[in-house]
């Protein structure tokens, strides 16, 4: 297939572009290097030393003979994006080109507005460009499980049948986003559903859980192809943070009680899910939703798994509970359905089988690059008044396991 990956220099986009290229698809990538710019803005860096995108693509071609074409530009620029779609005429567009961190969107008004404009306008531009130049193209859009929040009922895959006053209908599953970033994803989902309904477009919304790991078969071919490993408080995931904390003997910082539960999946499953969606496109006028994760864990369960894995490597890491920066339930019911990608043929990797090789050993290998100053949260969801109250309470209640 001809596949265009928007955001091909980012964590998921890079892995997906290489995977699809190795599988024989004709791949092009679009990026404006914003993700690298945000690292400079925040004064952080990925744990792994990633190369400039042009060098990565050159190395990929020299190693495999597969050429990935690069288009540099911003998806919020409609003239650029529509011209690119018109020239490429892709059969599928994989849309990763969004600001993807909840904490980044909660820094202040400026970052909240940027996140919503970048994400919502970029997706709208893509939908209009597809309608105008390539209406049969299938849009594979990265959503997030965070759109659903943590309802006290089972989370269905995108839609739910509702019985009310003797009548029934199938409706989008209720959204309870937890940040301005997650809200932008909700807006994306609604805009895609609307565009499919009125224009007959094809779209798949991949509501993805938390992704972990740097290792894919393609990335391991050469150091020049290595993927990102973000562990800072803004773009880093909780699992990555625990692994680098263990690598340097820092306590594993669990927010609150640690009962916050989410879906997780290996980066190798992310790229396979993307290909499965591309190879099995939605029908005309269909906006389907897949919940893209393979396992679910609480934050405390992850800390305990990392603590145990560290001991196998001779590392001792205590677990420390600190006040969480977010407004969220620290203990809650969580059960989300995720069968549709399994039905298409996904064979999951599991964290218990990859924690050491894909995470802990990477953290140890590059631990000289770890900046411990980035571990503790600075961005908080609440007002300054409530933040001071919570900070005082936290200093009185901090515990160590």
DRENKOLDREN-271784 format. One record per residue (C-alpha): z negated, x negated, y. Coordinates in steps of 0.25 Angstrom, whole numbers, padded with zeros to 4 digits, always signed. Layout:
! residues N
ZXY
...
This chain:
! residues 401
+0000+0000+0000
+0001-0004+0015
-0013-0004+0020
-0018-0007+0034
-0033-0011+0035
-0039-0008+0048
-0051-0018+0051
-0045-0028+0041
-0054-0039+0046
-0067-0032+0044
-0076-0032+0031
-0070-0020+0024
-0056-0022+0030
-0055-0036+0026
-0059-0034+0011
-0050-0022+0010
-0038-0029+0016
-0039-0040+0006
-0041-0031-0006
-0029-0022-0002
-0020-0034+0000
-0024-0040-0013
-0021-0027-0020
-0007-0028-0015
-0007-0018-0003
+0000-0022+0010
-0012-0024+0019
-0013-0025+0034
-0025-0026+0042
-0029-0022+0057
-0041-0028+0064
-0045-0031+0078
-0056-0041+0074
-0067-0032+0080
-0076-0035+0068
-0077-0049+0072
-0079-0046+0086
-0091-0038+0083
-0097-0050+0076
-0095-0058+0089
-0101-0047+0097
-0114-0046+0088
-0115-0061+0086
-0114-0060+0071
-0105-0065+0060
-0102-0061+0046
-0109-0069+0036
-0096-0073+0029
-0087-0082+0038
-0074-0073+0039
-0061-0079+0044
-0052-0074+0055
-0044-0062+0050
-0031-0070+0051
-0036-0081+0043
-0041-0071+0032
-0028-0065+0031
-0021-0078+0030
-0030-0083+0019
-0028-0070+0012
-0013-0071+0012
-0014-0086+0008
-0023-0082-0004
-0016-0070-0009
-0002-0069-0003
-0006-0055+0003
-0003-0054+0017
-0012-0044+0026
-0006-0041+0039
-0015-0041+0051
-0014-0032+0064
-0024-0035+0075
-0028-0024+0083
-0038-0012+0086
-0037+0001+0079
-0042+0008+0092
-0029+0003+0098
-0020+0014+0094
-0007+0007+0098
-0010-0005+0089
-0015+0004+0077
-0004+0014+0077
+0007+0002+0079
+0000-0005+0067
+0000+0008+0058
+0015+0010+0062
+0019-0004+0059
+0012-0005+0046
+0014+0009+0040
+0002+0008+0031
-0001+0017+0019
-0016+0016+0021
-0024+0011+0033
-0038+0006+0029
-0047+0008+0042
-0059-0002+0043
-0056-0004+0058
-0070+0001+0063
-0083-0004+0069
-0091-0002+0056
-0106-0005+0060
-0116+0006+0063
-0125-0004+0070
-0114-0009+0079
-0111+0006+0083
-0126+0007+0087
-0127-0005+0096
-0125+0003+0109
-0116+0013+0115
-0105+0003+0117
-0104+0000+0102
-0106+0014+0098
-0094+0018+0107
-0086+0006+0102
-0088+0010+0087
-0084+0024+0089
-0072+0021+0097
-0067+0010+0088
-0069+0018+0075
-0065+0032+0079
-0053+0028+0088
-0048+0018+0078
-0048+0028+0067
-0042+0039+0076
-0031+0029+0080
-0028+0026+0065
-0027+0041+0062
-0017+0043+0073
-0009+0030+0070
-0008+0035+0055
-0004+0049+0060
+0007+0044+0069
+0013+0032+0061
+0008+0033+0046
+0003+0047+0042
+0004+0044+0027
-0006+0032+0029
-0019+0034+0022
-0031+0030+0031
-0043+0024+0023
-0054+0024+0033
-0067+0017+0031
-0078+0027+0034
-0093+0025+0031
-0104+0032+0022
-0112+0032+0035
-0104+0044+0040
-0113+0052+0031
-0126+0047+0034
-0137+0050+0024
-0137+0065+0022
-0147+0071+0012
-0136+0076+0003
-0126+0069-0005
-0114+0063+0003
-0101+0067-0002
-0088+0060+0000
-0083+0064+0014
-0084+0079+0012
-0094+0090+0007
-0092+0104+0002
-0101+0113+0011
-0106+0127+0007
-0110+0135+0019
-0112+0150+0021
-0104+0154+0009
-0092+0145+0013
-0088+0130+0008
-0080+0119+0014
-0078+0104+0012
-0082+0097+0024
-0084+0082+0029
-0098+0077+0024
-0108+0078+0035
-0108+0065+0044
-0122+0059+0048
-0117+0045+0054
-0128+0035+0057
-0122+0027+0069
-0111+0028+0079
-0103+0020+0069
-0104+0030+0058
-0101+0041+0068
-0088+0034+0071
-0085+0035+0056
-0088+0049+0056
-0078+0051+0067
-0068+0043+0060
-0069+0052+0048
-0068+0065+0056
-0056+0060+0063
-0049+0056+0050
-0052+0069+0043
-0046+0076+0056
-0033+0067+0056
-0031+0070+0041
-0032+0085+0043
-0023+0086+0055
-0013+0075+0052
-0013+0074+0037
-0017+0060+0037
-0023+0053+0024
-0037+0047+0026
-0048+0041+0017
-0062+0039+0023
-0070+0029+0016
-0084+0031+0019
-0089+0018+0015
-0103+0013+0012
-0109-0001+0015
-0100-0012+0010
-0105-0025+0005
-0100-0038+0000
-0090-0048+0005
-0083-0051-0009
-0070-0045-0013
-0060-0052-0023
-0051-0054-0011
-0061-0060-0002
-0066-0070-0012
-0052-0077-0013
-0056-0086-0001
-0067-0088+0009
-0057-0085+0020
-0057-0071+0015
-0072-0068+0015
-0076-0055+0021
-0087-0051+0031
-0102-0051+0027
-0109-0044+0039
-0125-0044+0039
-0129-0042+0053
-0136-0030+0058
-0123-0024+0064
-0112-0026+0054
-0120-0031+0042
-0123-0022+0031
-0137-0021+0026
-0134-0027+0012
-0127-0039+0019
-0139-0041+0028
-0149-0041+0016
-0140-0051+0009
-0140-0061+0020
-0155-0059+0023
-0158-0062+0009
-0149-0074+0009
-0157-0080+0021
-0171-0075+0016
-0172-0065+0027
-0179-0051+0024
-0170-0040+0020
-0171-0031+0032
-0171-0016+0027
-0171-0006+0038
-0182+0004+0037
-0186+0009+0023
-0172+0005+0017
-0169+0018+0011
-0156+0019+0019
-0145+0021+0008
-0130+0019+0009
-0118+0017+0000
-0113+0003-0002
-0100-0003-0008
-0095-0017-0011
-0083-0022-0002
-0075-0023-0015
-0076-0008-0017
-0073-0005-0002
-0059-0012-0004
-0057-0005-0017
-0060+0009-0010
-0051+0006+0001
-0039+0003-0009
-0043+0015-0017
-0042+0024-0005
-0029+0018-0001
-0022+0020-0015
-0027+0034-0015
-0024+0040-0002
-0029+0053+0004
-0019+0064+0004
-0013+0069+0017
-0023+0076+0026
-0034+0071+0018
-0046+0063+0023
-0054+0059+0011
-0068+0052+0011
-0073+0042+0001
-0087+0037+0001
-0085+0023-0002
-0097+0016-0008
-0102+0013-0022
-0117+0012-0021
-0129+0016-0012
-0141+0008-0009
-0153+0009+0001
-0155-0002+0010
-0168-0006+0003
-0161-0006-0011
-0151-0016-0005
-0162-0025+0000
-0168-0025-0013
-0155-0028-0020
-0153-0040-0011
-0167-0044-0012
-0165-0045-0027
-0151-0051-0027
-0157-0062-0017
-0168-0065-0027
-0157-0068-0038
-0152-0079-0028
-0165-0085-0025
-0167-0077-0012
-0180-0070-0008
-0178-0058+0002
-0189-0049+0006
-0185-0034+0011
-0190-0031+0025
-0190-0017+0031
-0187-0016+0045
-0184-0005+0055
-0170+0000+0054
-0161+0001+0066
-0154+0014+0062
-0158+0028+0063
-0157+0032+0048
-0165+0037+0037
-0172+0026+0029
-0173+0034+0017
-0163+0045+0013
-0155+0052+0002
-0141+0046+0000
-0131+0050-0010
-0116+0048-0007
-0104+0052-0016
-0094+0041-0018
-0085+0044-0030
-0071+0046-0024
-0068+0031-0024
-0074+0029-0038
-0064+0040-0042
-0053+0032-0036
-0056+0020-0045
-0067+0012-0037
-0075+0003-0046
-0087-0001-0038
-0094-0014-0036
-0109-0013-0036
-0119-0020-0027
-0128-0025-0038
-0116-0033-0044
-0111-0039-0030
-0124-0041-0022
-0125-0056-0026
-0110-0060-0025
-0105-0052-0014
-0117-0052-0005
-0129-0061-0008
-0121-0074-0011
-0112-0072+0001
-0124-0071+0010
-0130-0083+0003
-0117-0091+0005
-0116-0088+0020
-0130-0088+0023
-0129-0099+0033
-0121-0089+0042
-0132-0078+0042
-0138-0075+0055
-0152-0069+0053
-0153-0064+0067
-0143-0053+0063
-0152-0046+0052
-0161-0037+0060
-0155-0025+0067
-0154-0024+0082
-0145-0012+0084
-0154+0001+0083
-0149+0016+0082
-0161+0021+0090
-0163+0021+0105
-0171+0010+0111
-0184+0018+0112
-0184+0022+0097
-0179+0008+0093
-0192+0002+0100
-0201+0012+0092
-0194+0009+0079
-0195-0006+0082
-0210-0005+0084
-0212+0003+0071
-0203-0007+0063
-0212-0019+0068
-0224-0012+0062
-0218-0007+0049
-0209-0019+0044
-0211-0022+0029
-0207-0032+0020
-0204-0031+0005
